[in-house]
Amino acid sequence: MTVAFRLALRLPRDASTVPTVRRLLAHALTTLRVADECRDDICLILTEACANVVEHAWDADDYEISAEFRDARCVIAVTNTATTADPLPFLSAAVPSTLTDRGRGLHIIRSLADEVHLTTTGGRLMLQAVITLRWHQPAPTWTRTSTDPNQTQ
């Protein structure tokens, strides 16, 4: 049986939404029994992507996130909801100096994810990260149980 889960939110472009969304995703990953290190990586990816939108999408009032889990893959997507400038500076950004406190988000995401895609659709910038899930135990298997009280399990 395939385990599938999708979380989709539209949030105000406010810094207070970032830890909220991180906790929500962490709880979902814990419930699905994703290994702690993998969960932490996915939450860091989401945090960095959301923080980038909150800080850099000046003309957006809100942003969208989605997290989808299917089989052994997690796909995180974070999209600004306003017309954005050319994504080329984000795509070609050099690795920042170790003495700098800023500019590391995309490099952190690239180092943790299996795949990273930055695309524009209708002027909106979307970051998509794909991560292979690792489990505490074998992937959970859920089976449907009968609701008939006369039937034994």
mmCIF file of the C-alpha atoms, coordinates in Angstrom:
data_MODEL
# 
_entry.id   MODEL 
# 
loop_
_atom_site.group_PDB 
_atom_site.id 
_atom_site.type_symbol 
_atom_site.label_atom_id 
_atom_site.label_alt_id 
_atom_site.label_comp_id 
_atom_site.label_asym_id 
_atom_site.label_entity_id 
_atom_site.label_seq_id 
_atom_site.pdbx_PDB_ins_code 
_atom_site.Cartn_x 
_atom_site.Cartn_y 
_atom_site.Cartn_z 
_atom_site.occupancy 
_atom_site.B_iso_or_equiv 
_atom_site.pdbx_formal_charge 
_atom_site.auth_seq_id 
_atom_site.auth_comp_id 
_atom_site.auth_asym_id 
_atom_site.auth_atom_id 
_atom_site.pdbx_PDB_model_num 
ATOM 1   C CA . MET A 1 1   ? 0.000   0.000   0.000   1.00 0.00 ? 1   MET A CA 1 
ATOM 2   C CA . THR A 1 2   ? 1.250   3.470   -0.838  1.00 0.00 ? 2   THR A CA 1 
ATOM 3   C CA . VAL A 1 3   ? 1.406   6.123   1.844   1.00 0.00 ? 3   VAL A CA 1 
ATOM 4   C CA . ALA A 1 4   ? 0.554   9.564   0.492   1.00 0.00 ? 4   ALA A CA 1 
ATOM 5   C CA . PHE A 1 5   ? 0.191   12.833  2.366   1.00 0.00 ? 5   PHE A CA 1 
ATOM 6   C CA . ARG A 1 6   ? -0.139  16.418  1.138   1.00 0.00 ? 6   ARG A CA 1 
ATOM 7   C CA . LEU A 1 7   ? -0.060  19.636  3.105   1.00 0.00 ? 7   LEU A CA 1 
ATOM 8   C CA . ALA A 1 8   ? -0.801  22.928  1.342   1.00 0.00 ? 8   ALA A CA 1 
ATOM 9   C CA . LEU A 1 9   ? -0.986  26.364  2.948   1.00 0.00 ? 9   LEU A CA 1 
ATOM 10  C CA . ARG A 1 10  ? -1.261  29.976  1.874   1.00 0.00 ? 10  ARG A CA 1 
ATOM 11  C CA . LEU A 1 11  ? 0.266   32.228  4.519   1.00 0.00 ? 11  LEU A CA 1 
ATOM 12  C CA . PRO A 1 12  ? 0.769   35.936  5.077   1.00 0.00 ? 12  PRO A CA 1 
ATOM 13  C CA . ARG A 1 13  ? 4.312   37.072  4.248   1.00 0.00 ? 13  ARG A CA 1 
ATOM 14  C CA . ASP A 1 14  ? 5.197   37.498  7.889   1.00 0.00 ? 14  ASP A CA 1 
ATOM 15  C CA . ALA A 1 15  ? 8.202   36.122  9.770   1.00 0.00 ? 15  ALA A CA 1 
ATOM 16  C CA . SER A 1 16  ? 5.948   34.636  12.465  1.00 0.00 ? 16  SER A CA 1 
ATOM 17  C CA . THR A 1 17  ? 4.573   32.101  9.956   1.00 0.00 ? 17  THR A CA 1 
ATOM 18  C CA . VAL A 1 18  ? 7.959   30.429  9.414   1.00 0.00 ? 18  VAL A CA 1 
ATOM 19  C CA . PRO A 1 19  ? 8.296   28.654  12.802  1.00 0.00 ? 19  PRO A CA 1 
ATOM 20  C CA . THR A 1 20  ? 4.594   27.788  12.744  1.00 0.00 ? 20  THR A CA 1 
ATOM 21  C CA . VAL A 1 21  ? 4.872   26.026  9.399   1.00 0.00 ? 21  VAL A CA 1 
ATOM 22  C CA . ARG A 1 22  ? 8.084   24.312  10.499  1.00 0.00 ? 22  ARG A CA 1 
ATOM 23  C CA . ARG A 1 23  ? 6.390   22.877  13.620  1.00 0.00 ? 23  ARG A CA 1 
ATOM 24  C CA . LEU A 1 24  ? 3.396   21.713  11.582  1.00 0.00 ? 24  LEU A CA 1 
ATOM 25  C CA . LEU A 1 25  ? 5.621   19.892  9.095   1.00 0.00 ? 25  LEU A CA 1 
ATOM 26  C CA . ALA A 1 26  ? 7.816   18.430  11.855  1.00 0.00 ? 26  ALA A CA 1 
ATOM 27  C CA . HIS A 1 27  ? 4.733   17.024  13.575  1.00 0.00 ? 27  HIS A CA 1 
ATOM 28  C CA . ALA A 1 28  ? 3.496   15.432  10.338  1.00 0.00 ? 28  ALA A CA 1 
ATOM 29  C CA . LEU A 1 29  ? 6.918   13.878  9.665   1.00 0.00 ? 29  LEU A CA 1 
ATOM 30  C CA . THR A 1 30  ? 7.142   12.552  13.230  1.00 0.00 ? 30  THR A CA 1 
ATOM 31  C CA . THR A 1 31  ? 3.669   11.028  12.933  1.00 0.00 ? 31  THR A CA 1 
ATOM 32  C CA . LEU A 1 32  ? 4.732   9.297   9.704   1.00 0.00 ? 32  LEU A CA 1 
ATOM 33  C CA . ARG A 1 33  ? 7.843   7.947   11.554  1.00 0.00 ? 33  ARG A CA 1 
ATOM 34  C CA . VAL A 1 34  ? 10.373  9.689   9.325   1.00 0.00 ? 34  VAL A CA 1 
ATOM 35  C CA . ALA A 1 35  ? 13.869  9.383   10.812  1.00 0.00 ? 35  ALA A CA 1 
ATOM 36  C CA . ASP A 1 36  ? 14.843  12.336  13.018  1.00 0.00 ? 36  ASP A CA 1 
ATOM 37  C CA . GLU A 1 37  ? 17.811  13.447  10.895  1.00 0.00 ? 37  GLU A CA 1 
ATOM 38  C CA . CYS A 1 38  ? 15.731  13.337  7.706   1.00 0.00 ? 38  CYS A CA 1 
ATOM 39  C CA . ARG A 1 39  ? 12.902  15.238  9.421   1.00 0.00 ? 39  ARG A CA 1 
ATOM 40  C CA . ASP A 1 40  ? 15.366  17.895  10.594  1.00 0.00 ? 40  ASP A CA 1 
ATOM 41  C CA . ASP A 1 41  ? 16.799  18.270  7.066   1.00 0.00 ? 41  ASP A CA 1 
ATOM 42  C CA . ILE A 1 42  ? 13.333  18.677  5.533   1.00 0.00 ? 42  ILE A CA 1 
ATOM 43  C CA . CYS A 1 43  ? 12.314  21.216  8.167   1.00 0.00 ? 43  CYS A CA 1 
ATOM 44  C CA . LEU A 1 44  ? 15.506  23.207  7.603   1.00 0.00 ? 44  LEU A CA 1 
ATOM 45  C CA . ILE A 1 45  ? 14.866  23.227  3.843   1.00 0.00 ? 45  ILE A CA 1 
ATOM 46  C CA . LEU A 1 46  ? 11.335  24.502  4.429   1.00 0.00 ? 46  LEU A CA 1 
ATOM 47  C CA . THR A 1 47  ? 12.529  27.104  6.938   1.00 0.00 ? 47  THR A CA 1 
ATOM 48  C CA . GLU A 1 48  ? 15.177  28.490  4.582   1.00 0.00 ? 48  GLU A CA 1 
ATOM 49  C CA . ALA A 1 49  ? 12.786  28.608  1.617   1.00 0.00 ? 49  ALA A CA 1 
ATOM 50  C CA . CYS A 1 50  ? 10.057  30.347  3.633   1.00 0.00 ? 50  CYS A CA 1 
ATOM 51  C CA . ALA A 1 51  ? 12.524  32.795  5.166   1.00 0.00 ? 51  ALA A CA 1 
ATOM 52  C CA . ASN A 1 52  ? 13.730  33.714  1.663   1.00 0.00 ? 52  ASN A CA 1 
ATOM 53  C CA . VAL A 1 53  ? 10.185  34.521  0.537   1.00 0.00 ? 53  VAL A CA 1 
ATOM 54  C CA . VAL A 1 54  ? 9.434   36.506  3.700   1.00 0.00 ? 54  VAL A CA 1 
ATOM 55  C CA . GLU A 1 55  ? 12.623  38.530  3.294   1.00 0.00 ? 55  GLU A CA 1 
ATOM 56  C CA . HIS A 1 56  ? 12.904  38.953  -0.479  1.00 0.00 ? 56  HIS A CA 1 
ATOM 57  C CA . ALA A 1 57  ? 9.381   38.913  -1.988  1.00 0.00 ? 57  ALA A CA 1 
ATOM 58  C CA . TRP A 1 58  ? 8.718   42.561  -1.152  1.00 0.00 ? 58  TRP A CA 1 
ATOM 59  C CA . ASP A 1 59  ? 5.756   42.952  -3.488  1.00 0.00 ? 59  ASP A CA 1 
ATOM 60  C CA . ALA A 1 60  ? 3.933   39.869  -2.142  1.00 0.00 ? 60  ALA A CA 1 
ATOM 61  C CA . ASP A 1 61  ? 1.360   39.955  0.645   1.00 0.00 ? 61  ASP A CA 1 
ATOM 62  C CA . ASP A 1 62  ? 1.420   36.197  1.089   1.00 0.00 ? 62  ASP A CA 1 
ATOM 63  C CA . TYR A 1 63  ? 3.103   33.002  -0.076  1.00 0.00 ? 63  TYR A CA 1 
ATOM 64  C CA . GLU A 1 64  ? 2.216   29.354  -0.613  1.00 0.00 ? 64  GLU A CA 1 
ATOM 65  C CA . ILE A 1 65  ? 3.859   26.201  0.600   1.00 0.00 ? 65  ILE A CA 1 
ATOM 66  C CA . SER A 1 66  ? 3.157   22.587  -0.121  1.00 0.00 ? 66  SER A CA 1 
ATOM 67  C CA . ALA A 1 67  ? 4.706   19.405  1.144   1.00 0.00 ? 67  ALA A CA 1 
ATOM 68  C CA . GLU A 1 68  ? 3.857   16.124  -0.482  1.00 0.00 ? 68  GLU A CA 1 
ATOM 69  C CA . PHE A 1 69  ? 4.964   12.686  0.683   1.00 0.00 ? 69  PHE A CA 1 
ATOM 70  C CA . ARG A 1 70  ? 4.526   9.695   -1.572  1.00 0.00 ? 70  ARG A CA 1 
ATOM 71  C CA . ASP A 1 71  ? 6.363   6.416   -1.237  1.00 0.00 ? 71  ASP A CA 1 
ATOM 72  C CA . ALA A 1 72  ? 9.906   7.364   -0.249  1.00 0.00 ? 72  ALA A CA 1 
ATOM 73  C CA . ARG A 1 73  ? 9.948   10.949  -1.558  1.00 0.00 ? 73  ARG A CA 1 
ATOM 74  C CA . CYS A 1 74  ? 9.091   14.316  -0.105  1.00 0.00 ? 74  CYS A CA 1 
ATOM 75  C CA . VAL A 1 75  ? 8.554   17.306  -2.391  1.00 0.00 ? 75  VAL A CA 1 
ATOM 76  C CA . ILE A 1 76  ? 8.578   20.738  -0.769  1.00 0.00 ? 76  ILE A CA 1 
ATOM 77  C CA . ALA A 1 77  ? 7.416   23.730  -2.835  1.00 0.00 ? 77  ALA A CA 1 
ATOM 78  C CA . VAL A 1 78  ? 7.454   27.354  -1.714  1.00 0.00 ? 78  VAL A CA 1 
ATOM 79  C CA . THR A 1 79  ? 6.012   29.988  -4.047  1.00 0.00 ? 79  THR A CA 1 
ATOM 80  C CA . ASN A 1 80  ? 5.717   33.745  -3.755  1.00 0.00 ? 80  ASN A CA 1 
ATOM 81  C CA . THR A 1 81  ? 2.328   35.072  -4.841  1.00 0.00 ? 81  THR A CA 1 
ATOM 82  C CA . ALA A 1 82  ? 3.485   38.228  -6.585  1.00 0.00 ? 82  ALA A CA 1 
ATOM 83  C CA . THR A 1 83  ? 5.309   39.042  -9.757  1.00 0.00 ? 83  THR A CA 1 
ATOM 84  C CA . THR A 1 84  ? 8.996   38.669  -9.109  1.00 0.00 ? 84  THR A CA 1 
ATOM 85  C CA . ALA A 1 85  ? 12.209  39.771  -10.685 1.00 0.00 ? 85  ALA A CA 1 
ATOM 86  C CA . ASP A 1 86  ? 14.353  37.475  -12.778 1.00 0.00 ? 86  ASP A CA 1 
ATOM 87  C CA . PRO A 1 87  ? 15.384  34.374  -10.756 1.00 0.00 ? 87  PRO A CA 1 
ATOM 88  C CA . LEU A 1 88  ? 18.828  34.317  -12.399 1.00 0.00 ? 88  LEU A CA 1 
ATOM 89  C CA . PRO A 1 89  ? 20.584  36.001  -9.426  1.00 0.00 ? 89  PRO A CA 1 
ATOM 90  C CA . PHE A 1 90  ? 19.230  33.248  -7.155  1.00 0.00 ? 90  PHE A CA 1 
ATOM 91  C CA . LEU A 1 91  ? 20.250  30.496  -9.562  1.00 0.00 ? 91  LEU A CA 1 
ATOM 92  C CA . SER A 1 92  ? 23.784  31.721  -10.152 1.00 0.00 ? 92  SER A CA 1 
ATOM 93  C CA . ALA A 1 93  ? 24.583  33.069  -6.691  1.00 0.00 ? 93  ALA A CA 1 
ATOM 94  C CA . ALA A 1 94  ? 28.112  32.350  -5.541  1.00 0.00 ? 94  ALA A CA 1 
ATOM 95  C CA . VAL A 1 95  ? 28.671  30.604  -2.244  1.00 0.00 ? 95  VAL A CA 1 
ATOM 96  C CA . PRO A 1 96  ? 28.818  33.362  0.379   1.00 0.00 ? 96  PRO A CA 1 
ATOM 97  C CA . SER A 1 97  ? 31.865  34.031  2.498   1.00 0.00 ? 97  SER A CA 1 
ATOM 98  C CA . THR A 1 98  ? 32.043  32.132  5.769   1.00 0.00 ? 98  THR A CA 1 
ATOM 99  C CA . LEU A 1 99  ? 32.306  35.527  7.453   1.00 0.00 ? 99  LEU A CA 1 
ATOM 100 C CA . THR A 1 100 ? 28.851  36.534  6.220   1.00 0.00 ? 100 THR A CA 1 
ATOM 101 C CA . ASP A 1 101 ? 25.645  35.903  8.188   1.00 0.00 ? 101 ASP A CA 1 
ATOM 102 C CA . ARG A 1 102 ? 23.413  36.142  5.132   1.00 0.00 ? 102 ARG A CA 1 
ATOM 103 C CA . GLY A 1 103 ? 22.999  34.550  1.711   1.00 0.00 ? 103 GLY A CA 1 
ATOM 104 C CA . ARG A 1 104 ? 23.378  30.910  2.677   1.00 0.00 ? 104 ARG A CA 1 
ATOM 105 C CA . GLY A 1 105 ? 19.755  29.760  2.395   1.00 0.00 ? 105 GLY A CA 1 
ATOM 106 C CA . LEU A 1 106 ? 19.770  28.446  -1.158  1.00 0.00 ? 106 LEU A CA 1 
ATOM 107 C CA . HIS A 1 107 ? 23.154  26.789  -0.640  1.00 0.00 ? 107 HIS A CA 1 
ATOM 108 C CA . ILE A 1 108 ? 21.873  25.042  2.492   1.00 0.00 ? 108 ILE A CA 1 
ATOM 109 C CA . ILE A 1 109 ? 18.820  23.846  0.574   1.00 0.00 ? 109 ILE A CA 1 
ATOM 110 C CA . ARG A 1 110 ? 20.976  22.574  -2.303  1.00 0.00 ? 110 ARG A CA 1 
ATOM 111 C CA . SER A 1 111 ? 23.262  20.696  0.091   1.00 0.00 ? 111 SER A CA 1 
ATOM 112 C CA . LEU A 1 112 ? 20.378  18.920  1.879   1.00 0.00 ? 112 LEU A CA 1 
ATOM 113 C CA . ALA A 1 113 ? 17.999  18.136  -0.987  1.00 0.00 ? 113 ALA A CA 1 
ATOM 114 C CA . ASP A 1 114 ? 18.414  15.489  -3.683  1.00 0.00 ? 114 ASP A CA 1 
ATOM 115 C CA . GLU A 1 115 ? 17.048  17.912  -6.284  1.00 0.00 ? 115 GLU A CA 1 
ATOM 116 C CA . VAL A 1 116 ? 16.342  21.662  -6.254  1.00 0.00 ? 116 VAL A CA 1 
ATOM 117 C CA . HIS A 1 117 ? 14.395  23.489  -8.937  1.00 0.00 ? 117 HIS A CA 1 
ATOM 118 C CA . LEU A 1 118 ? 13.791  27.247  -9.175  1.00 0.00 ? 118 LEU A CA 1 
ATOM 119 C CA . THR A 1 119 ? 11.184  28.161  -11.743 1.00 0.00 ? 119 THR A CA 1 
ATOM 120 C CA . THR A 1 120 ? 8.974   31.079  -12.652 1.00 0.00 ? 120 THR A CA 1 
ATOM 121 C CA . THR A 1 121 ? 5.344   30.617  -13.577 1.00 0.00 ? 121 THR A CA 1 
ATOM 122 C CA . GLY A 1 122 ? 3.315   33.682  -14.441 1.00 0.00 ? 122 GLY A CA 1 
ATOM 123 C CA . GLY A 1 123 ? 6.032   35.815  -12.893 1.00 0.00 ? 123 GLY A CA 1 
ATOM 124 C CA . ARG A 1 124 ? 5.867   33.917  -9.594  1.00 0.00 ? 124 ARG A CA 1 
ATOM 125 C CA . LEU A 1 125 ? 9.067   32.319  -8.310  1.00 0.00 ? 125 LEU A CA 1 
ATOM 126 C CA . MET A 1 126 ? 8.777   28.755  -7.009  1.00 0.00 ? 126 MET A CA 1 
ATOM 127 C CA . LEU A 1 127 ? 11.449  26.775  -5.226  1.00 0.00 ? 127 LEU A CA 1 
ATOM 128 C CA . GLN A 1 128 ? 10.921  23.027  -5.272  1.00 0.00 ? 128 GLN A CA 1 
ATOM 129 C CA . ALA A 1 129 ? 13.096  20.619  -3.287  1.00 0.00 ? 129 ALA A CA 1 
ATOM 130 C CA . VAL A 1 130 ? 12.945  16.831  -3.523  1.00 0.00 ? 130 VAL A CA 1 
ATOM 131 C CA . ILE A 1 131 ? 14.200  14.727  -0.624  1.00 0.00 ? 131 ILE A CA 1 
ATOM 132 C CA . THR A 1 132 ? 14.392  10.952  -0.256  1.00 0.00 ? 132 THR A CA 1 
ATOM 133 C CA . LEU A 1 133 ? 12.677  9.936   2.964   1.00 0.00 ? 133 LEU A CA 1 
ATOM 134 C CA . ARG A 1 134 ? 14.390  7.762   5.543   1.00 0.00 ? 134 ARG A CA 1 
ATOM 135 C CA . TRP A 1 135 ? 12.352  5.969   8.193   1.00 0.00 ? 135 TRP A CA 1 
ATOM 136 C CA . HIS A 1 136 ? 12.788  4.988   11.840  1.00 0.00 ? 136 HIS A CA 1 
ATOM 137 C CA . GLN A 1 137 ? 11.334  1.637   10.906  1.00 0.00 ? 137 GLN A CA 1 
ATOM 138 C CA . PRO A 1 138 ? 10.117  0.328   7.588   1.00 0.00 ? 138 PRO A CA 1 
ATOM 139 C CA . ALA A 1 139 ? 7.704   2.759   5.953   1.00 0.00 ? 139 ALA A CA 1 
ATOM 140 C CA . PRO A 1 140 ? 4.323   2.694   7.661   1.00 0.00 ? 140 PRO A CA 1 
ATOM 141 C CA . THR A 1 141 ? 1.655   0.495   6.156   1.00 0.00 ? 141 THR A CA 1 
ATOM 142 C CA . TRP A 1 142 ? -1.923  1.342   6.880   1.00 0.00 ? 142 TRP A CA 1 
ATOM 143 C CA . THR A 1 143 ? -4.718  -1.105  6.203   1.00 0.00 ? 143 THR A CA 1 
ATOM 144 C CA . ARG A 1 144 ? -8.406  -0.486  6.190   1.00 0.00 ? 144 ARG A CA 1 
ATOM 145 C CA . THR A 1 145 ? -10.200 -2.192  9.020   1.00 0.00 ? 145 THR A CA 1 
ATOM 146 C CA . SER A 1 146 ? -13.771 -3.275  8.813   1.00 0.00 ? 146 SER A CA 1 
ATOM 147 C CA . THR A 1 147 ? -16.417 -1.120  10.452  1.00 0.00 ? 147 THR A CA 1 
ATOM 148 C CA . ASP A 1 148 ? -18.805 -4.083  10.576  1.00 0.00 ? 148 ASP A CA 1 
ATOM 149 C CA . PRO A 1 149 ? -19.149 -5.041  14.288  1.00 0.00 ? 149 PRO A CA 1 
ATOM 150 C CA . ASN A 1 150 ? -20.119 -8.619  13.297  1.00 0.00 ? 150 ASN A CA 1 
ATOM 151 C CA . GLN A 1 151 ? -16.914 -9.218  11.409  1.00 0.00 ? 151 GLN A CA 1 
ATOM 152 C CA . THR A 1 152 ? -13.813 -10.305 13.311  1.00 0.00 ? 152 THR A CA 1 
ATOM 153 C CA . GLN A 1 153 ? -10.456 -8.796  12.546  1.00 0.00 ? 153 GLN A CA 1 
# 
